[in-house]
Amino acid sequence: MTMKKADIIKALIKKHGLAVRQAAAILQTCLDKIVSGLAKGETVELRRFGVFKTKKQKARTIIHPKTGKQIKRPARTIVLFEAGSAVKAAVNKPGRKKKN
């Protein structure tokens, strides 16, 4: 099963009694703030949830898996996420169903 943005909005509505537009606006504001921080090169830390940060990768030559040809991949910035203590504990909880 995949959790979607709409599922989070529904949870906000149910837990806090918000209107759909209010819940959607709150979630979108949070996501926009995370993205804008990352775009500025900032680290975004949400205590006990996790840390979002960026890392620069150098340009390099890679091999295309299907054709075997060498391709030059330009330098780029990637986003990393390191899970916090609460997330790690929830994911590694004994008795949790694991999806294969």
Residue frames relative to the residue before (quaternion, step in Angstrom):
aa qw qx qy qz dx dy dz
M 1.0000 0.0000 0.0000 0.0000 0.00 0.00 0.00
T 0.2280 -0.7670 0.5890 0.1134 3.54 -1.08 0.77
M 0.2985 -0.7279 0.5860 0.1941 3.55 -0.91 0.92
K 0.1632 -0.7979 0.5772 0.0601 3.55 -0.89 0.96
K 0.7150 -0.4383 0.3364 0.4284 3.52 -1.35 0.24
A 0.6365 0.5452 -0.3191 0.4425 3.58 0.99 -0.84
D 0.6229 0.5400 -0.3389 0.4533 3.60 1.08 -0.68
I 0.6477 0.5004 -0.3133 0.4815 3.58 1.03 -0.78
I 0.6275 0.5293 -0.3296 0.4663 3.59 1.02 -0.80
K 0.6485 0.5125 -0.3165 0.4654 3.60 0.94 -0.84
A 0.6458 0.5162 -0.3181 0.4640 3.59 1.01 -0.79
L 0.6297 0.5208 -0.3268 0.4748 3.61 1.04 -0.75
I 0.6402 0.5251 -0.3146 0.4642 3.57 0.98 -0.87
K 0.6982 0.4831 -0.2741 0.4517 3.57 0.83 -1.02
K 0.7318 0.4513 -0.2507 0.4450 3.60 0.83 -0.96
H 0.8194 0.2663 -0.1080 0.4960 3.58 0.93 -0.87
G 0.4521 -0.7248 0.4307 0.2912 3.60 1.26 0.09
L 0.3464 0.7546 -0.4854 0.2737 3.58 1.09 0.69
A 0.5193 -0.5677 0.5179 0.3739 3.52 -1.31 0.26
V 0.6653 -0.5124 0.3572 0.4089 3.58 -1.20 0.49
R 0.6826 0.4907 -0.2963 0.4533 3.60 0.83 -0.93
Q 0.6325 0.5272 -0.3328 0.4596 3.59 1.02 -0.76
A 0.6747 0.4959 -0.2927 0.4618 3.57 0.85 -0.99
A 0.6566 0.5069 -0.3057 0.4673 3.58 0.96 -0.88
A 0.6556 0.5146 -0.3060 0.4601 3.59 0.99 -0.84
I 0.6439 0.5163 -0.3212 0.4644 3.60 0.98 -0.82
L 0.6714 0.4888 -0.3001 0.4692 3.57 0.85 -0.93
Q 0.6670 0.5057 -0.3046 0.4545 3.59 0.90 -0.92
T 0.6204 0.5361 -0.3371 0.4627 3.60 1.04 -0.75
C 0.6497 0.5107 -0.3139 0.4675 3.59 0.94 -0.86
L 0.6799 0.4856 -0.2900 0.4667 3.58 0.87 -0.94
D 0.6414 0.5272 -0.3190 0.4570 3.60 0.99 -0.84
K 0.6531 0.5179 -0.3088 0.4582 3.57 0.99 -0.85
I 0.6299 0.5176 -0.3286 0.4769 3.60 1.01 -0.76
V 0.6813 0.4888 -0.2870 0.4631 3.58 0.87 -0.98
S 0.6723 0.4906 -0.3188 0.4535 3.62 0.87 -0.84
G 0.6226 0.5325 -0.3361 0.4645 3.59 1.06 -0.69
L 0.6669 0.4920 -0.2950 0.4756 3.56 0.94 -0.89
A 0.6356 0.5391 -0.3236 0.4479 3.58 1.03 -0.80
K 0.6761 0.4652 -0.2815 0.4973 3.59 1.17 -0.60
G 0.5417 -0.6303 0.3933 0.3933 3.59 1.28 -0.11
E 0.4643 0.6825 -0.4397 0.3539 3.57 1.27 0.25
T 0.4108 -0.6399 0.5802 0.2918 3.54 -1.32 0.37
V 0.1930 -0.7748 0.5937 0.0999 3.58 -0.90 0.93
E 0.0520 -0.8216 0.5671 -0.0258 3.56 -0.47 1.25
L 0.0615 -0.7555 0.6523 0.0012 3.53 -0.85 1.09
R 0.4074 -0.7664 0.4385 0.2334 3.56 -0.10 1.34
R 0.8408 0.1252 -0.1818 0.4944 3.52 -1.02 1.03
F 0.6504 0.4794 -0.3303 0.4879 3.64 1.19 -0.29
G 0.6559 -0.4964 0.3359 0.4588 3.57 0.72 -1.03
V 0.4035 -0.6900 0.5561 0.2277 3.49 -1.40 0.07
F 0.1797 -0.7415 0.6394 0.0952 3.54 -0.99 0.97
K 0.1320 0.7836 -0.6010 0.0851 3.59 -0.92 0.84
T 0.3952 -0.7064 0.5356 0.2409 3.53 -1.28 0.32
K 0.1088 -0.7646 0.6325 0.0582 3.52 -1.28 0.48
K 0.3425 -0.7317 0.5523 0.2058 3.55 -0.96 0.89
Q 0.1611 -0.7598 0.6231 0.0920 3.55 -1.02 0.88
K 0.4609 -0.6891 0.4920 0.2659 3.54 -0.95 0.91
A 0.5765 -0.5368 0.4715 0.3965 3.54 -1.29 0.33
R 0.0865 0.8011 -0.5884 0.0677 3.57 -1.05 0.70
T 0.4715 -0.6384 0.5235 0.3099 3.51 -1.31 0.24
I 0.0744 -0.7922 0.6056 0.0121 3.56 -0.86 1.02
I 0.3939 -0.6936 0.5452 0.2580 3.57 -1.26 0.31
H 0.4251 -0.6902 0.5286 0.2521 3.57 -0.83 1.07
P 0.4521 -0.7401 0.4219 0.2643 3.64 -0.61 1.07
K 0.6988 0.4670 -0.2840 0.4615 3.60 1.03 -0.66
T 0.7900 0.3355 -0.1633 0.4864 3.56 0.85 -0.98
G 0.3887 -0.7328 0.4739 0.2956 3.58 1.16 -0.52
K 0.5009 0.6572 -0.4238 0.3708 3.59 1.28 0.03
Q 0.4599 -0.6592 0.5196 0.2897 3.54 -1.19 0.60
I 0.0864 -0.7821 0.6172 0.0044 3.54 -0.99 0.96
K 0.3435 -0.7132 0.5657 0.2308 3.56 -1.02 0.77
R 0.1572 -0.7782 0.6042 0.0681 3.54 -0.70 1.13
P 0.4029 -0.7390 0.4812 0.2449 3.60 -0.66 1.05
A 0.6367 -0.4905 0.4155 0.4259 3.56 -1.29 0.24
R 0.0294 0.8010 -0.5963 0.0438 3.56 -1.09 0.68
T 0.3721 -0.6853 0.5737 0.2505 3.52 -1.33 0.20
I 0.1419 -0.7915 0.5910 0.0639 3.57 -0.86 0.97
V 0.3892 -0.6938 0.5567 0.2391 3.56 -1.27 0.46
L 0.1336 -0.7803 0.6089 0.0502 3.54 -0.95 0.98
F 0.1205 -0.7682 0.6233 0.0824 3.55 -1.19 0.58
E 0.0808 -0.7679 0.6340 0.0422 3.54 -0.91 0.95
A 0.4042 -0.7465 0.4821 0.2164 3.55 -0.59 1.19
G 0.4108 -0.7064 0.5318 0.2224 3.53 -1.13 0.79
S 0.7604 -0.4207 0.2625 0.4195 3.54 -1.34 0.13
A 0.6691 0.4994 -0.3132 0.4525 3.62 0.91 -0.83
V 0.6474 0.5070 -0.3155 0.4736 3.58 1.01 -0.78
K 0.6564 0.5115 -0.3097 0.4600 3.58 0.90 -0.92
A 0.6600 0.5095 -0.3071 0.4588 3.58 0.94 -0.87
A 0.6692 0.4984 -0.3016 0.4613 3.61 0.94 -0.85
V 0.6802 0.4926 -0.2889 0.4596 3.58 0.96 -0.86
N 0.7601 0.3674 -0.1904 0.5010 3.58 1.02 -0.78
K 0.3076 0.7774 -0.4903 0.2463 3.59 1.27 0.34
P 0.4758 -0.6663 0.4862 0.3055 3.61 -0.87 0.89
G 0.7868 0.3068 -0.2417 0.4779 3.55 -1.01 0.81
R 0.4884 0.6497 -0.4439 0.3773 3.60 1.26 -0.04
K 0.4605 -0.6704 0.5057 0.2876 3.57 -0.96 0.85
K 0.1966 -0.7810 0.5848 0.0973 3.54 -0.84 0.99
K 0.3230 -0.7395 0.5603 0.1868 3.53 -0.95 0.93
N 0.2697 -0.7766 0.5493 0.1496 3.59 -0.81 0.97
